[in-house]
Amino acid sequence: MTRRYFGTDGIRGTANAGKMTPDMAMKVGMAAGVAFQRGSHRHRAVIGKDTRLSGYMIENALVAGFTSTGMDVFLLGPVPTPAVAMLTRSLRADIGVMISASHNPFQDNGIKLFGPDGYKLSDEIEMQIERHMGQDMTGRLARPADLGRAKRVDGDLYRYIEYAKRTFPRDMTLSNLRIVVDCANGAAYKAAPAALWELGADVVAIGNEPDGLNINRDCGSTNPNALRAKVGEVRADLGIALDGDADRVLVVDEKGNIIDGDQLMAMIAEDWLRRERLRGGGVVATVMSNLGLERFLNDKGLDLVRTKVGDRYVVEHMRANGHNVGGEQSGHIILSDHATTGDGLISALQVLACLVGSGRPASEACRKFEPVPQVLKNVRFGGGRPLEDQRVMSAVDGAREKLGDAGRLVIRPSGTEPLIRVMAEGDDPMLVESVVDEIVGVIADLKTAA
């Protein structure tokens, strides 16, 4: 069965259109409510959201869907995605929902689902929910006396803040650090500054005034220029950039250099290896992670295991093979000793623990390897299957032959946007640039011809 709604990270689209209408959100609530009606206990769902204006609309539609199946609903309000994962387990809910389109602009929104264990749903369960969405649910709905109730809960954000703080070593403090945190006008606009301040840091917060329309706008992990400028302005020791739902993190050092997820994973893995905390013999990342990370880990006797793009697939491999460090170059970092999904705040705290322990400035402590030259370009393509076109396949074969064993080529459709992503890396930067441009040009020509 072909997936109609779910992509690499839940369901995502333009708010109030296509897959993101109130009607569709209600169907998701009904279908997920039916799928997770297991056992005779009173069933419960928790719903969190980021700061998008459309979150109100989707939240109410989901409540209607869940309560129609007899599920009670706890409404968390604006909280980070990892807080939803944690609170799904803590509140012993049957299912958790995060309403967010992550790093996308405000006009998009999405629905991410978590099971009772706090992990994102498998492909199989998502397909089961899709099947329910295509069926007549009339006979599966609750009787009038069995309808669910909805309740807004207070204080759960502070439970998450306390949970995150407990992952930071008790014998350390941030009292000697000035930290700028960019909350992307998103879900962590309260949690991140509060946690850092309570651990002793001198905190300068930006991107912490959401208005429903400014999430991720010129701020956050996808646009760290404002953070770089503020770090220089206030002479901070470090800058932390979160995205709209705070499940990813990038760092800016005191010189304004951007430290991506690959470097942060290398930093944490090296520290945990030294402290005999690293499990699984290496790190799990995706096909997009830099070859430099792989070489760095190999030099330390560690492996880099690659999965397809999507932090969910990283987590699945980690769980199956006993790893406790994994993530994506984009800043989704999963530390399974502490969290079931990417957690920008907890990951930042582990990086800060490494930084404090090293006694060195961030520009030295956070840069673990020299990245192999890497070029990533996107081609917008709204229809068809360009990667199956013979001209594109010929261009790809030619590029792989040119790169040989000294480089890598990754071409894939985005799971969240109508884009084809073309990435190449290798020791010869001019060659890398040329092979990417050649493939991008062929795909663009197809679009023009269409």
Secondary structure by P-SEA (a helix, b strand, c coil): cccccccccccccccccccccaaaaaaaaaaaaaaacccccccbbbbbbccccaaaaaaaaaaaaaaaabbbbbbbccccaaaaaaaaaaacccbbbbbccccccccccbbbbbccccccccaaaaaaaaaaaaccccccccccccbbbbbbbcaaaaaaaaaaaaaccccccccccbbbbbcccccccccaaaaaaaaccccccccccccccccccccccccaaaaaaaaaaacccbbbbbccccccbbbbccccccccaaaaaaaaaaaaaaaccccccbbbbcccccaaaaaaaaaacbbbbbccccaaaaaaaaaacccccccccccccccccccccccaaaaaaaaaaaaaaaccccccccccccccbbbbbbbbbccccccccaaaaaaaaaaaaaacccbbbbbbccccccbbbbbbbcccaaaaaaaaaaaaaaaaaaaaac
